Amino acid sequence: MFHNFNNTFSNLNEISAKIQRGEGTLGKLVSDTSFYAKLLAVSEKTDLLLKKLETDRGTAGELINNKDLYDQMLKVTTSLHALTEDIKKNPKKYIHLSIF
């Protein structure tokens, strides 16, 4: 048991030394202010994006929050897919060429 405690303590010392040297994500976060600033900027932008998606403003927000719009878009997509498949199967039905 004492051997396990020594190994654990040794590992913790090694991890602590790496953090103090600025190695790894945690080390960079602790020692590199630019890394922290970049992480904070990404966090703020993500928060802003999520807030915009939670509102009904914008296409993405509308699609996420407005079930009727989503259902309508699904119907349009389904209809367009069916039309595309029918054009592939029956091109003469839709395309008429006449030279003279």
Residue frames as qw, qx, qy, qz and C-alpha x, y, z in Angstrom:
[[0.000, 0.887, 0.462, 0.000, 0.00, 0.00, 0.00],
 [0.319, -0.774, 0.116, 0.535, 2.89, 2.35, 0.80],
 [0.411, -0.078, 0.612, 0.670, 4.33, 1.61, -2.67],
 [0.179, 0.655, 0.649, 0.342, 1.00, 2.60, -4.32],
 [0.176, -0.925, -0.227, 0.247, 0.94, 5.79, -2.29],
 [0.407, -0.531, 0.359, 0.651, 4.49, 6.63, -3.42],
 [0.340, 0.232, 0.688, 0.597, 3.57, 5.98, -7.06],
 [0.038, 0.831, 0.539, 0.130, 0.47, 8.15, -6.79],
 [0.289, -0.865, -0.023, 0.409, 2.42, 10.92, -5.11],
 [0.437, -0.281, 0.515, 0.681, 5.16, 10.68, -7.73],
 [0.266, 0.491, 0.680, 0.475, 2.60, 10.88, -10.53],
 [0.086, -0.922, -0.371, 0.072, 0.98, 13.92, -8.94],
 [0.379, -0.689, 0.210, 0.581, 4.38, 15.61, -8.67],
 [0.397, 0.023, 0.637, 0.661, 5.06, 14.89, -12.35],
 [0.128, 0.723, 0.613, 0.290, 1.68, 16.27, -13.39],
 [0.234, -0.911, -0.177, 0.291, 2.20, 19.35, -11.24],
 [0.429, -0.456, 0.385, 0.678, 5.65, 19.93, -12.78],
 [0.320, 0.323, 0.670, 0.587, 4.21, 19.68, -16.32],
 [0.019, -0.876, -0.477, -0.077, 1.51, 22.20, -15.43],
 [0.345, -0.818, 0.042, 0.458, 4.10, 24.57, -13.98],
 [0.404, -0.231, 0.542, 0.699, 6.17, 24.26, -17.18],
 [0.423, 0.476, -0.056, -0.769, 3.10, 25.17, -19.19],
 [0.086, 0.129, -0.914, -0.374, 2.77, 21.76, -20.83],
 [0.014, -0.408, -0.913, -0.031, -0.57, 20.37, -21.88],
 [0.128, -0.672, -0.466, -0.561, -3.91, 22.14, -21.97],
 [0.533, -0.782, -0.309, 0.101, -4.09, 22.77, -18.25],
 [0.608, -0.330, 0.042, 0.721, -0.51, 24.04, -18.21],
 [0.226, 0.323, 0.356, 0.847, -1.21, 26.44, -21.07],
 [0.292, -0.762, -0.463, -0.345, -4.40, 27.60, -19.41],
 [0.603, -0.703, -0.199, 0.321, -2.52, 28.35, -16.19],
 [0.544, -0.434, 0.176, 0.696, 0.63, 29.90, -17.68],
 [0.262, 0.133, 0.501, 0.814, -0.24, 31.29, -21.12],
 [0.208, 0.492, 0.383, -0.754, -2.53, 34.32, -20.96],
 [0.336, 0.311, -0.458, -0.762, -3.02, 34.34, -24.74],
 [0.241, -0.108, -0.949, -0.171, -4.32, 30.77, -24.63],
 [0.003, 0.452, 0.720, -0.526, -6.73, 31.79, -21.89],
 [0.234, 0.463, -0.002, -0.855, -7.83, 34.83, -23.91],
 [0.321, 0.149, -0.723, -0.593, -8.44, 32.69, -27.00],
 [0.183, -0.260, -0.944, 0.092, -10.40, 30.16, -24.97],
 [0.084, 0.495, 0.496, -0.709, -12.47, 32.95, -23.44],
 [0.283, 0.366, -0.301, -0.834, -13.15, 34.47, -26.89],
 [0.299, -0.031, -0.880, -0.368, -14.30, 31.11, -28.24],
 [0.102, -0.382, -0.841, 0.369, -16.53, 30.66, -25.21],
 [0.168, 0.487, 0.229, -0.826, -18.07, 34.12, -25.65],
 [0.326, 0.252, -0.542, -0.732, -18.68, 33.56, -29.38],
 [0.242, -0.162, -0.950, -0.110, -20.27, 30.18, -28.68],
 [0.009, 0.456, 0.665, -0.591, -22.50, 31.76, -26.05],
 [0.256, 0.434, -0.083, -0.860, -23.55, 34.49, -28.51],
 [0.310, 0.103, -0.781, -0.532, -24.28, 31.92, -31.21],
 [0.173, -0.301, -0.928, 0.137, -26.40, 29.85, -28.85],
 [0.114, 0.484, 0.429, -0.754, -28.32, 32.93, -27.71],
 [0.319, 0.332, -0.366, -0.809, -29.05, 33.80, -31.35],
 [0.301, -0.040, -0.902, -0.308, -30.25, 30.27, -32.02],
 [0.050, -0.365, -0.819, 0.440, -32.56, 30.40, -29.03],
 [0.278, 0.487, 0.168, -0.811, -34.36, 33.40, -30.50],
 [0.648, 0.513, 0.563, -0.019, -36.62, 33.25, -33.53],
 [0.241, 0.876, -0.204, -0.364, -34.47, 35.72, -35.44],
 [0.054, 0.563, -0.763, -0.314, -32.62, 34.37, -38.44],
 [0.740, 0.173, -0.510, -0.403, -33.12, 31.27, -40.52],
 [0.445, 0.128, -0.848, 0.259, -31.37, 28.85, -38.17],
 [0.155, 0.003, 0.621, -0.768, -33.25, 30.16, -35.15],
 [0.652, 0.129, -0.050, -0.745, -36.55, 29.93, -36.99],
 [0.698, 0.164, -0.661, -0.222, -35.86, 26.36, -38.12],
 [0.301, 0.078, -0.835, 0.454, -34.92, 25.32, -34.60],
 [0.119, 0.141, 0.585, -0.790, -37.70, 27.13, -32.75],
 [0.562, 0.263, 0.001, -0.785, -40.59, 27.22, -35.22],
 [0.499, 0.030, 0.866, -0.016, -42.11, 23.74, -35.63],
 [0.603, 0.664, 0.357, -0.261, -44.49, 24.90, -38.37],
 [0.302, 0.822, -0.400, -0.270, -41.64, 26.30, -40.46],
 [0.256, -0.401, 0.875, 0.090, -39.66, 23.11, -39.94],
 [0.593, 0.292, 0.737, -0.138, -42.64, 21.01, -41.05],
 [0.531, 0.795, 0.078, -0.284, -43.14, 23.21, -44.12],
 [0.107, 0.737, -0.630, -0.221, -39.46, 22.93, -45.06],
 [0.429, -0.152, 0.890, -0.004, -39.67, 19.16, -44.64],
 [0.633, 0.540, 0.516, -0.203, -42.67, 19.03, -46.99],
 [0.391, 0.850, -0.225, -0.272, -40.90, 21.20, -49.58],
 [0.115, -0.574, 0.798, 0.144, -37.80, 19.02, -49.39],
 [0.546, 0.104, 0.827, -0.083, -39.86, 15.85, -49.75],
 [0.595, 0.707, 0.295, -0.243, -41.76, 17.28, -52.72],
 [0.234, 0.828, -0.445, -0.250, -38.55, 18.45, -54.38],
 [0.313, -0.352, 0.878, 0.084, -37.00, 15.03, -53.91],
 [0.613, 0.363, 0.689, -0.134, -40.06, 13.36, -55.45],
 [0.487, 0.830, 0.013, -0.270, -39.99, 15.79, -58.40],
 [0.014, 0.713, -0.666, -0.218, -36.28, 15.16, -58.97],
 [0.447, -0.095, 0.889, 0.022, -36.81, 11.41, -58.93],
 [0.610, 0.581, 0.501, -0.195, -39.73, 11.72, -61.38],
 [0.340, 0.851, -0.272, -0.293, -37.64, 13.88, -63.73],
 [0.171, -0.504, 0.830, 0.165, -34.93, 11.21, -63.68],
 [0.490, 0.158, 0.856, -0.052, -37.45, 8.45, -64.43],
 [0.432, 0.683, 0.581, 0.101, -39.52, 10.39, -66.99],
 [0.279, -0.389, 0.137, 0.867, -37.36, 13.13, -68.54],
 [0.076, 0.278, 0.638, 0.715, -39.56, 13.35, -71.65],
 [0.196, -0.741, -0.641, 0.044, -42.46, 14.38, -69.44],
 [0.287, -0.829, -0.147, 0.457, -40.61, 17.57, -68.48],
 [0.197, -0.547, 0.436, 0.687, -38.19, 18.29, -71.33],
 [0.670, 0.608, 0.426, -0.010, -39.49, 18.91, -74.84],
 [0.270, -0.476, 0.437, 0.714, -36.96, 19.59, -77.57],
 [0.620, 0.665, 0.416, -0.006, -37.96, 20.78, -80.96],
 [0.475, -0.211, 0.350, 0.780, -35.44, 21.75, -83.58],
 [0.038, -0.107, -0.452, -0.885, -37.94, 22.98, -86.17]]
